[in-house]
């Protein structure tokens, strides 16, 4: 039987090694995928770095105009309605549909 201090230590070791295991498995899978695409395996780390850096950048491809009017004051929206249900304190106000 493993007692609490030892099991807690083993659990912490497991939690601390999981990111490294994930990284090793990710790099290995990426190397296999890059090799199947015909690139040398040394390029796989560069591709992984480019994917991680590129995922932080959001380049808009197009801009879509919305047909729904934007609420000028978001505080008014949240104090009058909650998921479409009108709140009790604001029932006497005139309803305005956007």
Secondary structure by P-SEA (a helix, b strand, c coil): cccaaaaaaaaaaaaaaaaaaaaaaaaaaaaaaaaaacccccaaaaaaaaaaaaaabbbbcbbbbbcccccccaaaaaaccccccccccccccccccc
